[in-house]
């Protein structure tokens, strides 16, 4: 749908309502309004103020050099993602107390089975191994069912935090993390409903997300993807040319302007941080885990025994899907870091879902009770 097709409304109220449903407001819509009821209280400026209060992006599509079409496509994608989430939230029936207890028991049994497999899989009989794996898979399915059946809680809570710096999709992402944490921590023997327990965790996650907005500028997903594309191209050109490529050469290869290359780099330099603590005592950072593109290839140098042991132990604390996501995301497979979109294509999932799973996996790696030490492994994790 083009901007000219979108920019049609009758009244100021119509414009604001439609902008809320669609996820953005066009300046050209305000210029076309003919509202006989408009007065000082319902002026165009008032509509703009209310749009900003509700965190509705305002796109100026009236200037000659506007990139409004691109912005509309990006915001439409975000709105569609929220709509898909809402549809998913409505497809799973609510759970009664008996069903909650059953799923919780299955989830706990799955965790216990995983621990037994991790501790003694090599020495147990094939039959027992198969049984434990079946129970572990059942636990994962129970966890996913608990999450799907309570997505409505995330939506309800996320709406209350609109207008505080995060859009609806970002709030849903934060709330989902709280919901998944609630499933992990819920104890059905205490006698209270899961929804009561989950709401507390969802609120905590939303509060942390909104508080983080005050000190962290969130980089749009398309900027991260451009950065990954630029980085991969720079590596390829360096290998091809035998020297560091110029910005002009990189820009030509990725079909961007040099100015745009600089904008992407500046955006990430202002916001990116690799100092998130990981591992025992939090004395290693995520930067220590990311593949060093300048390091020699795995074919030229073997990992040290200790480095391999520590990273394998760390990854073994994750389930199979989380482990695969982390390995792809940080270049543990072949030295090439994958974008969220690329990993999503591999798994048949949305980029947003992969981001949620990645964040959950990193939280597990940061657990204070972890029995591995990731300190000093920088440069040795080019491949797993």
C-alpha positions as CSV (number, residue, x, y, z in Angstrom):
1,X,0.0,0.0,0.0
2,X,1.4,3.4,-1.0
3,X,1.4,6.6,1.0
4,X,-1.1,8.2,-1.4
5,X,-3.6,5.4,-0.6
6,X,-3.1,5.7,3.1
7,X,-3.3,9.5,3.4
8,X,-7.1,9.8,3.3
9,X,-9.2,10.7,6.4
10,X,-12.1,13.0,7.2
11,X,-11.8,14.3,10.8
12,X,-9.1,14.8,13.4
13,X,-10.5,12.0,15.5
14,X,-10.5,9.7,12.5
15,X,-6.9,10.5,11.8
16,X,-5.8,9.7,15.4
17,X,-7.8,6.5,15.6
18,X,-6.6,5.3,12.3
19,X,-3.0,6.2,13.1
20,X,-3.3,4.2,16.4
21,X,-4.6,1.1,14.5
22,X,-2.0,1.4,11.7
23,X,1.0,2.2,13.9
24,X,2.0,5.6,12.4
25,X,0.7,9.1,11.5
26,X,1.3,10.8,8.1
27,X,1.8,14.6,8.0
28,X,-0.1,14.7,4.7
29,X,-3.2,13.3,6.4
30,X,-3.3,16.4,8.7
31,X,-3.1,18.7,5.7
32,X,-6.1,17.1,4.0
33,X,-8.4,17.4,7.0
34,X,-11.6,19.3,6.7
35,X,-13.2,19.1,10.1
36,X,-16.1,21.5,10.9
37,X,-15.9,20.5,14.6
38,X,-12.2,21.3,15.0
39,X,-11.5,24.0,17.5
40,X,-8.7,25.0,19.8
41,X,-9.1,21.8,21.9
42,X,-8.9,19.5,18.8
43,X,-6.3,21.3,16.8
44,X,-3.8,19.6,14.5
45,X,-1.2,20.4,17.2
46,X,-3.3,18.6,19.8
47,X,-3.5,15.5,17.5
48,X,0.3,15.6,17.1
49,X,0.7,15.9,20.9
50,X,-1.6,13.0,21.5
51,X,0.1,10.9,18.9
52,X,3.5,11.5,20.6
53,X,2.0,10.6,24.0
54,X,0.9,7.3,22.6
55,X,4.3,6.7,21.0
56,X,2.7,6.8,17.5
57,X,5.5,7.6,15.0
58,X,4.9,10.7,12.9
59,X,6.2,10.4,9.3
60,X,6.7,13.6,7.3
61,X,5.8,12.5,3.7
62,X,5.5,16.1,2.5
63,X,9.1,17.0,1.9
64,X,10.8,16.3,-1.4
65,X,13.7,14.3,0.1
66,X,11.5,12.3,2.5
67,X,12.1,8.6,2.8
68,X,8.6,8.1,4.1
69,X,7.8,5.1,1.9
70,X,10.7,3.2,3.5
71,X,9.5,4.2,7.0
72,X,6.0,3.1,6.2
73,X,7.2,-0.3,5.1
74,X,9.2,-0.7,8.2
75,X,6.4,0.4,10.6
76,X,3.8,-1.7,8.7
77,X,6.1,-4.8,9.3
78,X,6.1,-4.0,13.0
79,X,2.4,-3.5,13.1
80,X,1.9,-6.8,11.2
81,X,4.1,-8.5,13.8
82,X,1.9,-7.2,16.6
83,X,-1.2,-8.3,14.8
84,X,0.2,-11.8,14.3
85,X,1.1,-12.0,18.0
86,X,-2.5,-11.0,19.0
87,X,-3.9,-13.6,16.7
88,X,-1.6,-16.2,18.3
89,X,-2.7,-15.1,21.8
90,X,-6.3,-15.7,20.9
91,X,-5.9,-19.2,19.4
92,X,-4.9,-21.1,22.6
93,X,-7.6,-21.7,25.2
94,X,-7.2,-20.5,28.7
95,X,-6.1,-23.1,31.3
96,X,-8.0,-24.2,34.3
97,X,-6.2,-25.0,37.6
98,X,-6.0,-28.7,36.9
99,X,-4.5,-28.2,33.5
100,X,-2.0,-25.7,34.9
101,X,-0.8,-28.2,37.4
102,X,-0.6,-31.0,34.8
103,X,1.6,-28.8,32.5
104,X,3.7,-27.6,35.3
105,X,4.4,-31.2,36.5
106,X,5.3,-32.2,33.0
107,X,7.7,-29.2,32.6
108,X,9.4,-30.0,35.9
109,X,9.7,-33.7,34.9
110,X,11.3,-32.5,31.7
111,X,13.9,-30.4,33.5
112,X,14.7,-33.4,35.8
113,X,15.1,-35.6,32.7
114,X,17.4,-33.2,31.1
115,X,19.6,-33.0,34.2
116,X,19.8,-36.8,34.3
117,X,20.8,-37.0,30.6
118,X,23.5,-34.3,31.1
119,X,24.9,-36.2,34.1
120,X,24.8,-39.8,33.0
121,X,23.7,-40.1,29.3
122,X,26.8,-42.0,28.2
123,X,26.5,-44.8,30.7
124,X,22.7,-45.3,30.8
125,X,20.9,-48.0,28.8
126,X,19.5,-47.1,25.4
127,X,15.9,-47.7,26.7
128,X,16.4,-45.4,29.7
129,X,18.0,-42.7,27.5
130,X,15.1,-42.8,25.0
131,X,12.6,-42.6,27.9
132,X,14.3,-39.6,29.4
133,X,14.6,-37.8,26.1
134,X,10.8,-38.3,25.5
135,X,10.1,-36.8,29.0
136,X,12.5,-33.9,28.2
137,X,10.7,-33.2,24.9
138,X,7.4,-33.4,26.7
139,X,8.6,-30.8,29.2
140,X,9.5,-28.4,26.5
141,X,6.1,-28.8,24.9
142,X,4.4,-28.2,28.2
143,X,6.5,-25.0,28.7
144,X,5.5,-23.7,25.3
145,X,1.8,-24.5,25.9
146,X,1.9,-22.6,29.2
147,X,3.4,-19.6,27.4
148,X,1.0,-19.7,24.5
149,X,-2.0,-20.0,26.8
150,X,-1.0,-16.9,28.8
151,X,0.0,-14.5,26.0
152,X,-3.1,-12.5,26.7
153,X,-1.5,-11.5,30.0
154,X,1.4,-10.0,28.2
155,X,-0.9,-8.0,25.9
156,X,-3.0,-6.7,28.8
157,X,0.0,-5.6,30.8
158,X,2.0,-4.2,27.8
159,X,-0.9,-1.8,26.9
160,X,-0.5,-0.2,30.3
161,X,3.1,0.8,29.6
162,X,2.5,2.5,26.2
163,X,3.8,6.0,26.0
164,X,6.8,5.4,28.2
165,X,9.5,5.1,25.5
166,X,8.8,1.6,23.9
167,X,6.4,0.7,21.2
168,X,3.9,-2.1,21.5
169,X,6.1,-4.7,19.8
170,X,9.0,-3.9,22.1
171,X,6.8,-4.0,25.2
172,X,5.5,-7.4,24.1
173,X,9.0,-8.7,23.7
174,X,9.9,-7.6,27.2
175,X,6.7,-9.0,28.6
176,X,7.3,-12.3,26.9
177,X,10.6,-12.7,28.8
178,X,8.8,-12.2,32.0
179,X,6.2,-14.7,31.1
180,X,8.8,-17.3,30.2
181,X,10.5,-16.6,33.5
182,X,7.2,-17.1,35.3
183,X,6.8,-20.6,33.7
184,X,10.3,-21.5,34.9
185,X,9.8,-20.4,38.5
186,X,6.1,-21.3,39.1
187,X,5.5,-23.8,41.9
188,X,2.0,-25.3,41.6
189,X,2.2,-26.7,45.1
190,X,1.8,-23.2,46.6
191,X,-1.9,-23.2,45.8
192,X,-2.2,-19.9,43.8
193,X,-3.1,-19.4,40.2
194,X,-0.4,-19.2,37.6
195,X,-1.9,-16.0,36.1
196,X,-1.5,-14.2,39.4
197,X,2.1,-15.3,39.6
198,X,2.9,-14.5,35.9
199,X,1.5,-11.0,36.0
200,X,4.1,-10.1,38.7
201,X,7.0,-11.4,36.5
202,X,5.6,-9.7,33.4
203,X,5.3,-6.4,35.2
204,X,8.9,-6.7,36.4
205,X,10.1,-7.4,32.9
206,X,8.2,-4.4,31.5
207,X,9.5,-2.2,34.2
208,X,13.1,-3.2,33.5
209,X,12.6,-2.7,29.7
210,X,11.1,0.8,30.2
211,X,13.7,1.8,32.7
212,X,16.4,0.6,30.3
213,X,15.0,2.9,27.7
214,X,16.0,5.9,29.8
215,X,19.7,5.1,29.5
216,X,19.8,3.0,26.3
217,X,18.9,4.2,22.7
218,X,17.5,1.1,21.0
219,X,18.8,0.6,17.5
220,X,16.1,-0.4,14.9
221,X,16.3,-3.9,13.6
222,X,17.0,-2.7,10.0
223,X,20.1,-0.9,11.3
224,X,21.5,-4.1,12.9
225,X,20.8,-6.0,9.7
226,X,22.6,-3.3,7.6
227,X,25.5,-3.4,10.1
228,X,25.8,-7.2,9.7
229,X,25.7,-6.9,5.9
230,X,28.4,-4.2,6.0
231,X,30.6,-6.3,8.3
232,X,30.3,-9.4,6.1
233,X,31.1,-7.4,3.0
234,X,34.1,-5.8,4.6
235,X,35.5,-9.2,5.6
236,X,34.9,-10.6,2.1
237,X,36.6,-7.6,0.5
238,X,39.5,-7.8,2.8
239,X,40.1,-11.4,1.8
240,X,39.6,-10.6,-1.9
241,X,41.8,-7.5,-1.9
242,X,44.4,-8.5,0.6
243,X,44.1,-5.2,2.4
244,X,41.5,-3.2,4.3
245,X,38.8,-2.0,1.9
246,X,37.9,1.7,1.7
247,X,34.5,2.9,2.8
248,X,33.8,3.8,-0.9
249,X,34.5,0.2,-1.9
250,X,32.3,-1.2,0.8
251,X,29.5,1.2,-0.1
252,X,29.6,0.2,-3.7
253,X,29.5,-3.5,-2.8
254,X,26.4,-3.1,-0.6
255,X,24.8,-0.5,-2.8
256,X,24.7,2.2,-0.2
257,X,26.2,5.7,0.0
258,X,29.4,6.3,2.0
259,X,27.3,8.6,4.2
260,X,24.8,5.8,5.0
261,X,27.7,3.5,5.9
262,X,28.9,6.2,8.4
263,X,25.4,6.7,9.8
264,X,25.0,3.0,10.5
265,X,28.4,2.8,12.2
266,X,27.8,5.9,14.3
267,X,24.4,4.6,15.5
268,X,26.0,1.4,16.7
269,X,28.9,3.1,18.3
270,X,26.5,5.2,20.4
271,X,24.5,2.3,21.6
272,X,26.2,-1.1,21.3
273,X,27.8,-2.7,24.3
274,X,29.6,-6.0,24.7
275,X,30.0,-5.6,28.4
276,X,27.0,-7.7,29.5
277,X,28.3,-10.1,32.2
278,X,28.4,-13.8,31.3
279,X,29.5,-16.9,33.2
280,X,30.6,-17.6,36.7
281,X,30.9,-14.5,38.9
282,X,30.0,-12.4,35.9
283,X,33.7,-11.8,35.2
284,X,33.4,-12.4,31.5
285,X,31.5,-10.3,28.9
286,X,29.6,-11.2,25.8
287,X,32.4,-9.5,23.9
288,X,34.6,-12.4,25.0
289,X,32.3,-14.9,23.3
290,X,31.9,-13.2,19.9
291,X,34.1,-14.6,17.1
292,X,37.2,-12.7,16.4
293,X,37.2,-12.1,12.7
294,X,40.9,-11.4,12.6
295,X,41.8,-14.7,14.3
296,X,43.3,-17.6,12.3
297,X,40.9,-20.2,11.0
298,X,40.0,-23.4,12.8
299,X,42.0,-25.3,10.1
300,X,45.1,-23.4,11.0
301,X,44.9,-23.6,14.8
302,X,43.2,-26.1,17.2
303,X,41.3,-24.9,20.2
304,X,43.0,-25.3,23.5
305,X,41.5,-28.2,25.5
306,X,40.4,-25.9,28.3
307,X,38.7,-23.4,26.1
308,X,36.7,-26.1,24.3
309,X,35.7,-27.7,27.6
310,X,34.5,-24.4,29.1
311,X,32.4,-23.3,26.1
312,X,30.9,-26.8,25.6
313,X,30.0,-26.8,29.3
314,X,28.4,-23.4,29.0
315,X,26.4,-24.3,25.9
316,X,25.3,-27.6,27.4
317,X,23.3,-25.7,30.0
318,X,21.0,-24.6,27.2
319,X,18.4,-26.7,25.5
320,X,19.0,-27.8,21.9
321,X,17.2,-24.9,20.2
322,X,18.7,-22.2,22.5
323,X,22.2,-23.7,22.0
324,X,21.8,-23.6,18.2
325,X,20.6,-20.0,18.2
326,X,23.6,-18.9,20.3
327,X,26.1,-20.8,18.1
328,X,24.7,-19.2,15.0
329,X,24.3,-15.8,16.5
330,X,27.8,-15.4,17.7
331,X,29.7,-17.3,15.0
332,X,30.4,-20.5,16.9
333,X,29.5,-22.7,13.8
334,X,31.6,-21.3,11.1
335,X,33.0,-18.0,12.3
336,X,30.1,-16.0,10.6
337,X,27.7,-14.3,12.9
338,X,24.1,-14.7,11.7
339,X,21.4,-12.0,11.9
340,X,18.2,-12.6,13.8
341,X,16.4,-12.7,10.4
342,X,18.8,-15.3,9.0
343,X,18.4,-17.5,12.1
344,X,14.6,-17.1,11.9
345,X,14.6,-18.3,8.4
346,X,16.5,-21.5,9.5
347,X,14.0,-22.2,12.3
348,X,10.9,-21.1,10.4
349,X,10.3,-18.4,13.1
350,X,10.0,-14.6,13.2
351,X,13.0,-12.4,13.9
352,X,11.2,-11.2,17.1
353,X,10.8,-14.8,18.4
354,X,14.5,-15.6,17.8
355,X,15.4,-12.4,19.7
356,X,13.3,-13.6,22.6
357,X,14.9,-17.0,22.6
358,X,18.4,-15.5,22.4
359,X,17.8,-13.2,25.3
360,X,16.5,-16.1,27.4
361,X,19.5,-18.2,26.5
362,X,21.9,-15.4,27.5
363,X,20.1,-15.0,30.8
364,X,20.7,-18.7,31.5
365,X,24.4,-18.3,30.6
366,X,24.7,-15.4,33.1
367,X,23.3,-17.6,36.0
368,X,25.4,-17.0,39.1
369,X,25.4,-20.7,39.9
370,X,27.0,-21.6,36.5
371,X,29.9,-24.1,36.9
372,X,31.9,-22.9,33.9
373,X,34.4,-20.0,33.5
374,X,34.3,-18.1,30.2
375,X,37.1,-15.6,31.2
376,X,39.8,-15.1,28.6
377,X,38.3,-17.1,25.7
378,X,38.2,-14.1,23.3
379,X,39.6,-15.2,19.9
380,X,39.3,-18.9,20.5
381,X,35.6,-19.2,19.7
382,X,35.7,-18.8,16.0
383,X,34.0,-22.1,15.5
384,X,32.3,-24.7,17.7
